[in-house]
């Protein structure tokens, strides 16, 4: 018999001892309830049950912490998805049939010519001529805002 002041059993060992003790107690009609002198935290039923409850409370607390962290991460994921969708929208090629850029603001323009040739250009919408710089509206099919310039350090 070990004469320990604290339980040194693994979770599996503790579970098995508690199961065995409860089974033996039920079979004996309560006659199996006994404490050792000196007390043995790895064998005495009171200590085993107290240890089992202590560990379950610790695990329940950890589960609550993990559930809260899971909730926080799920909310962060939703926010990240929304941010990604906004960035995709912000940097997509916009068909001129959907909308035109602000007047006299430089944008990337995409135009097609010939048999499947594509060209990119810096251009701006001119409402007076209802066209893009030196291009008939039919040639520019899509546009995209220019990115922000780099920040100075």
N, C-alpha and C positions, 0 to 999 in steps of 0.2 A: 504494500500500500504506500502510495506517495503521500507525503505530509506537506502539501503545498499550500501557500497562503492565497493563491489565486489560481483560477482555472487555466490550464495550459493546453487544453484539448483544442483540436481543430474544429471547425464548424461541423464537419461530417461526424467526427467522433462524438461531439456534444449531442448532436441530433440522435445518433444511434443510442447513446446512453440514456437520454431522456425517454426515447421510445421503449427501450427495454425496461426501464424503471416503471413507466406507466403500465406497461403490459404485466409485469410481475406484481405490481400493486393491485391491479384489477383482479388478477387470478387469485391472489392471496386474501382478498377481501379487506385489505388495509394492513395486514400483519407485516408486510414488507417495509413499512415506513420505519426506518431506523437511522440514527445519526452515529457517526463514528467519533470516538474520542481518542486522540485529538481529532478535530474536524479535518476532513479531506475534501478540498474544493473540486477535485476531479472525480469524486465518487458519491458524495452525500447529496441526496435528492434536493434539499433546500438550496444548496449552492448551485447545483446544476440548473435548476429552474430559474434562479436569480440570474445566472450567467446567460441562459437562453433568452430571457426577457431583455437583459441589458443589450445583448447583441442585436436582437430584433429591433429594439428602439433605435440603436445606432444605424442599422440598415434602413429603417423607415425614414430616418432623418436624411440619410444620404440619398435615398430615392426621391424625397421631396426636393432636395437640392438639384438633383439631375433633371427632374421634371421641370423645375423653374428654368434651368439652363437650356433645356430642350425648347421650352416656350420662347425664350429670348432668341435663340438661334433661328427658330422658325420665323419669328417676326423680322429678324435681320435678313433672312433669305427672301422674304416677301419684298422688303424694302430694296434689296439688291436687284431683284428681278424688275421692280418698277424703275429703278435707276438705269438698268441695262436697256429696258424698253425705251426710256426717254432718250438715251444716248443713240440708240439705233435710229429712232425717229429724227433726232437732231442731225444725224450724219448720213441720212439716206438721200438717194437721188430723187428729186421731186419732179414729176412730169409737169411740163408747162400746161398741159390740159387740166391739171389739178389746181395749180395756182402759179402765179408769177412772183418773182422776187420783188423786194422793195425797189422803187425807182432809184436809179443812179447809185446803187450799192454793188460793189464788185462781188461776183459769184463765180464758181466754176460752172462752165457750160459744157454740155456734151452735145456734139452734133454728129450726124451720120451723113455720109455722102457716098455716092457710087454704090457698088455692090458689096454691102456689108462693112464698109470702112467707118471707123469711129475715131473721132478726134476730140480732144479736150482743149478748152480755152478759158482764159479769164475774160469775163464779159460783164455787162450790166444792162439792165432793162431800161429802155428809154421810152417813157410813155408818150412823148411827142411823136415819135416815129412808129410807135407800137411795134418795136423790134429790139433785138439785142445789137450791141455795137457791130455795125457792118455786117450783120447777119439778118436774113429774113427770118421771121418767127418760125417758119416751117422747118428751118434747118436745125435750130436748137430744139432738142426734144426733152432734155432734162437739165436741171440745175441743182447746185448744192451750195449752201453758205460756206464761206471761207472759214477755216479754223481760227481760233484766237491766236494771236502771236505769242511767242514764248515770254514768260515773265522774266524780267531782269533780276539778276541776283546781286 
